[in-house]
């Protein structure tokens, strides 16, 4: 009986750890070139997206993060990535709050561009 309780507690602890480490609301992840866009929402509803480089952008240098969709205005954010200011992570989260219809040609994308030399690291897109 005691062994059963210990095993049950161990299984529950592993399950709780897995739930805590997984992005619970991430709907989908798409990649293109050296860019990954993580879509947060449910089904065709997009609450937000996080765009980051794979591997992380080198620097220090200024990078422009862009989100655009067929039916939405373009959103951009510029920041310094690399070096001691950002550590090992450089990403940007855009609030979207949109619902995209499936099968009507809507496309949403995230991209990263290095500003000083106009190098596009990649563009990750989702076709709805």
N, C-alpha and C positions, 0 to 999 in steps of 0.2 A: 504494500500500500504506500509506504514511504517512498519507495523507488518510483512508483507511478507519479506521485506528486512532483518529485524532483524532475523527472523527464518532462512532465507537462509544463512546469515552470520554465525549463530550458527552452522548450519549443516556443512558448509564448514570448520569451525574451528575444529569441532570434527573429520572430515575426515582427515584434515591435521595432527592433533595430532596422529591419528591412523597410518597414513603413516610414520610419523617420528619415532614412537616408534617400529614399526615392522622391523625386519631385511629384507630389501627389496630384497637382493640377496640370501638369504638362500634358498637352494633347498630342503633340507630335514634334519631331526634330527633323529638319531638312538641312542638307549641306550642299555647297557649291564652291568649288575651288578650295580655298583655305578658310572658308566662312561657314559657321554653323548658326542656324536660327532655331531657337527653341520657342514653340508656340504654346502659350498657356490659355486654356479655355476648355470648351467641351463641344465636340462635334464641329459644327460650322461657326460657333461663337468663338471669337478671339478677344480675350481680355487684355493680353499683353504679349510682347515678344522680347526675347533677349538675344542679342546678336554678339557673337564673339569669334575670335580667330582661332584656327587650328593649324599649327601651334599658335600661341599668343603672339600678337604683333611685336616686332623688335623695335628697339628705340634706345633712348628716348626720342620720340618723334610724334608729330601731330597726325591723328587719324580721324577720318570722318565716317561715322556710322549712319547708314541711311535705311529707312523702311519705306517701301512704296507698294501700292496695290492699284489694281485696275480701277477700283471704285472709291479710292480714298486719297486724301492729299498726302504728299510726300513729307516725311518727318526726317530731320537730320540732327545729329549731335556730334560736335567736334571735341576731342580731348587728347591729352598727351598720354601715350602708352609706352611702356618699357621703362627701364631704369628703376631707380629707387622709389619714384612717386607712386607707381601702381603695383609694385611687387610682381608676382607672377600671374596676375589676372588683369585683363583689360576687356571689359564688355559694357554694353549699354542696354538698358531695359526701356522699351517704348510702351506706353499705355495706348491701346488700340480701341477697345470697346466697340467692336463691329461684328456683324453677323454676315457671312458670305454665303451666297446661294451656290449649291453644287451644280456642276454640269452646264454652266452658262458662260464659261471662258474667263472667270475671274482668276487672277494670279496675284499673289502677294510675295514680296521679296525683301531680303535684307542683304546689305552689302557693306564692305569696309574698304576705304580708300586711304592710302597714305597721302597726305596733303602736299608735302614738299616735292615729290617726284610724280604725283598723280598715278601711282601704281595701285591698281585695283587688286585686292587680295582674293576676291571672289564674290559671287552672288549666289545666295541660297534662296530657292523659290519653291512655293507650294501652289500647285494648280488646284483650284477648288472645283 
